[in-house]
Amino acid sequence: MNEHITIAIDGPAGCGKSTVAKELSKRLNIIYLDTGAMYRAVAYWAIKSNIDINENNPDFMNMLKSMSMEIKYVDKFPNVIVNGENVSSYLREKEVSMKSSIVAKIPAVRKRMVELQQELARFNSVVMDGRDIGTKVLPASKNKFFLTASIEERAKRRYLQEKETGISIEEIKRDIMLRDENDKTRAASPLVKADDAIEIDTSDLTALQVVDMIFKRVKSNVL
Ligand code: DC
């Protein structure tokens, strides 16, 4: 496909967004951007620098102002480079996961991240997953999808990914519910479905079934 295509995939933690978005990017031969990784990278950098994540903390705001962030593709996978350091391998740590939803509440952080994401989409065909892609990052995209799944199913999927860390399914469920609450109730760009997004409940679908549904839809939008 030679057209400039943008695909927005939003939804809560554990609904299968990233698996689906990665597979779509391969099928369509376009780049994939995991926007959550960018919020996680800000959280990671604050933790590493021992800085309290709070917009009223001048140290945090100075860190944000002076921080450089770029996305570098390694084997077509987006790596996040902060101040010249590839931080991608640290972004799934539990503390980073929890603090990323605090980082994501801060409007100044969101402004920077959204600008970077929009710049990437201006010059590339891209499939992005996140929470505000359909509403804020790519509001003009013709291809918007909002994935959901039951809390039980989401916790089960995360458990299968993380069980070697010794975490229990109950603990995962609690974490997911807390992050949902943070994502949905924040004032700045809360997690909401864009009016023109297609909602897909993935609870009883395989990732490939979801990919097929989206792929068909995108093709019909392009043709
Ligand atoms: O998708 P994730 O779990 O990697 O996201 C990490 C955090 O960042 C999560 O609390 C939601 C937030 N986020 C956001 O607010 N906007 C996005 N576009 C992507 C993620």
Residues whose N, C-alpha, C, O or C-beta is under 5 A from the ligand:
A	BS01	DC	A13 T35 G36 A37 Y39 S100 S101 A104 D129 G130 R131 D132
